[in-house]
């Protein structure tokens, strides 16, 4: 099978699967390049409300496929950072579903998602120190924001792998599921996310990521977008809300 990012949309959830089984789903240069335009397509699709990123089989992503990146390490790192930033900037909720190894570039991608769920037995590592690579500043800051300076330094300095339990304790993942239960939990959480107000989610994502120049924009969207009125009406009428505000048709 050719290395690729396969994808499908069902029930308002876009699922992107990292597929390179011969090398534990390592990302090739072509795969790094393919991710930003794919994310842009889903951002503009009103039928997509949530994005799930996972790996084929028993591995999330073992990092970059070094064999496709030889000779231009700075260019290779630039591709990975561009993909990571596109994922972090995706305006809808993103969820990483992690099995097996989540290492190097794979850890970058998982960290760029809003939420991370892992199966017991998953292993996480940030490994540039094994190759003498300077980890990107933006990636380092994102890691520190998730796990704190001490845990980030441990991961970066040692390049050692940590298990899912330690990843949970440090904040690198949000939940750890027993073997065989990850898919069910991811599907259930994705349904919950898809049912909530995209207006609330999009504004909260910007605020949580530190953007501070669009407070007025979001106040206006709350006033005119319809979701607030619908949410209040649904609450008073004791029914499920039917939220209609969409990033795809507003931004």
Secondary structure, DSSP 4 states (H G I P E B T S, - for coil): ---EEEEEEETTEEEEEEE-GGGTTPBPHHHHHHHHHHHHHHHT-TT--EEEEEESTT-SB--B-GGGSTT-HHHHHHHHHHHHHHHHT-SSEEEEEE-SEEETHHHHHHHHSSEEEEETT-EEE--GGGTTPPPPHHHHHHHHHHH-HHHHHHHHHH---EEHHHHHHHTS-SEEE-TT-HHHHHHHHHHHHHHS-HHHHHHHHHHHTT--S-HHHHHHHHHHSSHHHHHHHHHHHTS-------HHHH-
